[in-house]
Amino acid sequence: LFFLSFLEDEDEPGSVLSPLTAPAACVYGNRIIGGEEVQPYSIKYQASLRFMEYHFCGGTLIHPQWVVSAAHCWRPHMIQVVLSEHSILKVEGFEQTFNVSLIVRHYQYQYWTFDNDIMLLKLDRPAVINSMVEPATLPNLNSPPLAGLTRCTVSGWGVTWLNSYSLSPVLRSVDVDIFSNCWYYYYFRITENMVCAGSLFGGKDSCQGDSGGPLICNGKFEGIVSWGIGCAYAYYPGVYTKVRNYLGWINWVTQNS
């Protein structure tokens, strides 16, 4: 997840967007902001992206060999994906760990606006689908539009407050509502490829370390944690990549790679 600031990003000189991914964060804290610990292994599609063994982003399993994440979570090499994970502090014996054989960022991704903030990762072998690992259900072209106040769930190992570098040791989730007029809060920064969700008066949100993770609405994988102003601020909901706009691209990449 990214937040807007007037500090330059080390990776993109002159940028007004500062990253809230967590490539080397320590682990301590309570929960995704405003949420609670999930029943272990109940979010079967949740993935943890690791760089040099550290969790830095979330992801969503959509096929036994494909995971969706945010394009801003891209790393050139050494990414691993862990499924069937609950605690990132210890080995529990149910984890499935994979190297990544192919990374495909969307060809129109814009780091300065976060438009088309989506990425596909191909695992080096198919995941074993079992009682703890199962792909998320994608929306389809006939799925009704996401209406304002639709209740959704976002999950991850992210931090509990802004400017903290301490991840939650266990997977947590929080319920958030769709904002139908998000452009109003973000001064027309919102594109047709984005959807906003949160709580009008703040207190419920995804945050650093949750980037790339899933937003599930009505049982469908509708959003990817992308960016926002701070975390859980009143009138500033989280901004998510709108997954339903990329169904054709996802199908093409997964069938031709």
Summary of the structure (lengths in Angstrom):
residues: 257
radius of gyration: 16.4
end to end distance: 27.6
largest distance: 46.9
contacts: 906
relative contact order: 0.23
helix: 8%
strand: 36%
